[in-house]
Amino acid sequence: MSDTVAAAFEARRDRLHAVAHRLLGSHADAEDAVQEAWLRLARQDATAIENLDGWLTTVVGRISLDVLRSRKARPESPYDEIVVAVEEGPEADAELADSVGLALLVVLESLGPGERLAFVLHDLFAVPFEEIARILGKSPAAAKMLASRARRKVRTPSVPAGPSQREVVQAFLTAARDGDFEQLLRILDPEVRLTVDTPDGVVVVLGATNVAAGARIGAAADGSAVFVGGLPGVVAWRADGTPMSVVAFTVVDGRIVSIASVADPVKLASMALPEPPGTVGGAR
């Protein structure tokens, strides 16, 4: 491969990584996708590629689509970097501003692979529907329909954790503590998706009935209201002051459409969490 082609690829690396990261929600997976694109380019006659930008975006898109589809059979953690912020004070404002991008990644988890690809490439990176259609193996009209469907699902306000969303989350937590199954069903979207990151891997629960049943059993006795990746969330604590879980809620039109929970002690230990309730002098 010529130095000119290598330089052209490096000039586009950051954009390709941004595309893959939005699609996959993981910097590590995004880097793998970009590296695979580089290897495929090395096997091509670069002089025969008329539009290098389009060619590379298509390759990264197809690689990412394959990864998204494989996750249906092998669920993975919904996001690989979490910003947890307390709900009051200037520090929280700064952390919330930094985490808005992560909030979108969490919301994107509720989309199917085709919807996610069509929405991200068109709405975030202005890729024409004709190119998206080639990646998906569909018509441009079908690609537009997927993007439109995704757009309806990703209807989040500019500040992801507004008071109305927090009220919905609080109502969910109250219903879970009270064992109010009917109220839980009213709060949860019928197709809600719960993802729990455990020491043994990621567990996925689908549907309001299943999520509500688990919520009644696993309701936390003590918790701290926080922002998790810009979304309304809660940190649940054990009696000894160690964290039990960090949970983020995605609320659309007054209902919870997805819940992402981290219960892996190793990952919890790596997070900068607020002090548990009742802590004196800043020590746990």
DATAUR-V877315 format. One record per residue. N is the residue number from 0. RES is the residue in one small letter. PHI is phi in degrees with one decimal (999 if undefined). Layout:
BEGIN
N:RES:PHI, N:RES:PHI
END
This chain:
BEGIN
0:m:999, 1:s:-75.3, 2:d:-62.7, 3:t:-65.9, 4:v:-67.3, 5:a:-61.2, 6:a:-66.5, 7:a:-63.8, 8:f:-66.6, 9:e:-60.9, 10:a:-66.4, 11:r:-104.9, 12:r:-59.1, 13:d:-61.2, 14:r:-65.7, 15:l:-61.5, 16:h:-65.1, 17:a:-63.6, 18:v:-60.8, 19:a:-65.0, 20:h:-67.2, 21:r:-63.8, 22:l:-74.8, 23:l:-104.4, 24:g:72.9, 25:s:-141.7, 26:h:-63.9, 27:a:-64.8, 28:d:-65.6, 29:a:-63.9, 30:e:-63.4, 31:d:-62.3, 32:a:-64.9, 33:v:-65.8, 34:q:-64.8, 35:e:-65.2, 36:a:-61.8, 37:w:-62.3, 38:l:-65.2, 39:r:-67.8, 40:l:-63.8, 41:a:-62.9, 42:r:-89.3, 43:q:-100.0, 44:d:-84.9, 45:a:-61.0, 46:t:-68.3, 47:a:-88.7, 48:i:-88.6, 49:e:-74.6, 50:n:-126.2, 51:l:-63.8, 52:d:-57.3, 53:g:-65.1, 54:w:-62.7, 55:l:-67.2, 56:t:-63.3, 57:t:-63.4, 58:v:-63.9, 59:v:-62.9, 60:g:-62.4, 61:r:-67.8, 62:i:-62.1, 63:s:-64.5, 64:l:-61.8, 65:d:-61.9, 66:v:-65.3, 67:l:-61.0, 68:r:-66.9, 69:s:-68.0, 70:r:-68.0, 71:k:-63.3, 72:a:-91.8, 73:r:-134.5, 74:p:-57.8, 75:e:-127.7, 76:s:-58.2, 77:p:-66.5, 78:y:-160.5, 79:d:-104.0, 80:e:-151.3, 81:i:-126.7, 82:v:-103.9, 83:v:-109.1, 84:a:-132.8, 85:v:-67.7, 86:e:-89.3, 87:e:-133.4, 88:g:102.5, 89:p:-63.7, 90:e:-62.3, 91:a:-64.6, 92:d:-60.6, 93:a:-66.3, 94:e:-66.8, 95:l:-65.1, 96:a:-61.6, 97:d:-70.6, 98:s:-101.5, 99:v:-59.4, 100:g:-60.6, 101:l:-66.4, 102:a:-60.2, 103:l:-63.8, 104:l:-60.5, 105:v:-65.0, 106:v:-62.3, 107:l:-62.5, 108:e:-62.9, 109:s:-79.6, 110:l:-93.3, 111:g:-72.6, 112:p:-54.0, 113:g:-65.8, 114:e:-61.4, 115:r:-62.9, 116:l:-64.3, 117:a:-63.6, 118:f:-66.7, 119:v:-63.1, 120:l:-66.1, 121:h:-80.5, 122:d:-78.8, 123:l:-99.1, 124:f:-127.3, 125:a:56.3, 126:v:-77.8, 127:p:-61.0, 128:f:-63.6, 129:e:-62.7, 130:e:-70.9, 131:i:-62.4, 132:a:-61.6, 133:r:-65.4, 134:i:-64.2, 135:l:-80.8, 136:g:72.2, 137:k:-127.0, 138:s:-79.7, 139:p:-57.6, 140:a:-63.8, 141:a:-67.4, 142:a:-64.9, 143:k:-62.3, 144:m:-64.9, 145:l:-62.4, 146:a:-64.5, 147:s:-65.2, 148:r:-63.8, 149:a:-64.8, 150:r:-61.2, 151:r:-67.4, 152:k:-76.1, 153:v:-93.4, 154:r:-105.2, 155:t:-105.2, 156:p:-70.2, 157:s:-61.9, 158:v:-106.2, 159:p:-63.7, 160:a:-117.3, 161:g:-72.5, 162:p:-56.1, 163:s:-63.8, 164:q:-67.1, 165:r:-63.0, 166:e:-63.6, 167:v:-64.9, 168:v:-62.6, 169:q:-63.5, 170:a:-64.6, 171:f:-64.5, 172:l:-63.4, 173:t:-63.8, 174:a:-64.4, 175:a:-65.0, 176:r:-65.5, 177:d:-83.0, 178:g:68.5, 179:d:-87.4, 180:f:-63.1, 181:e:-64.1, 182:q:-66.1, 183:l:-60.7, 184:l:-65.8, 185:r:-70.7, 186:i:-84.5, 187:l:-85.9, 188:d:-64.9, 189:p:-54.7, 190:e:-105.6, 191:v:-56.6, 192:r:-121.4, 193:l:-108.4, 194:t:-119.7, 195:v:-119.2, 196:d:-90.4, 197:t:-109.6, 198:p:-60.8, 199:d:-96.2, 200:g:126.0, 201:v:-96.3, 202:v:-109.4, 203:v:-117.3, 204:v:-120.5, 205:l:-116.9, 206:g:96.3, 207:a:-61.8, 208:t:-62.5, 209:n:-67.2, 210:v:-66.7, 211:a:-63.6, 212:a:-61.9, 213:g:-68.9, 214:a:-65.5, 215:r:-64.7, 216:i:-76.8, 217:g:-101.2, 218:a:-60.5, 219:a:-81.6, 220:a:-80.2, 221:d:-140.7, 222:g:-159.2, 223:s:-120.1, 224:a:-72.9, 225:v:-143.4, 226:f:-98.4, 227:v:-121.4, 228:g:59.1, 229:g:87.0, 230:l:-100.3, 231:p:-64.9, 232:g:-151.3, 233:v:-150.9, 234:v:-105.1, 235:a:-96.0, 236:w:-117.1, 237:r:-82.0, 238:a:-62.3, 239:d:-86.1, 240:g:89.1, 241:t:-89.5, 242:p:-71.4, 243:m:-93.5, 244:s:-166.4, 245:v:-121.0, 246:v:-126.3, 247:a:-118.0, 248:f:-117.8, 249:t:-106.6, 250:v:-115.1, 251:v:-130.8, 252:d:54.0, 253:g:79.6, 254:r:-129.4, 255:i:-81.8, 256:v:-100.8, 257:s:-155.3, 258:i:-131.5, 259:a:-117.0, 260:s:-124.4, 261:v:-112.7, 262:a:-122.3, 263:d:-79.4, 264:p:-56.3, 265:v:-66.1, 266:k:-70.7, 267:l:-62.5, 268:a:-66.2, 269:s:-86.1, 270:m:-90.9, 271:a:-86.2, 272:l:-95.3, 273:p:-67.9, 274:e:-68.9, 275:p:-67.8, 276:p:-57.5, 277:g:86.1, 278:t:-71.3, 279:v:-113.5, 280:g:73.7, 281:g:80.8, 282:a:-109.3, 283:r:-85.8
END
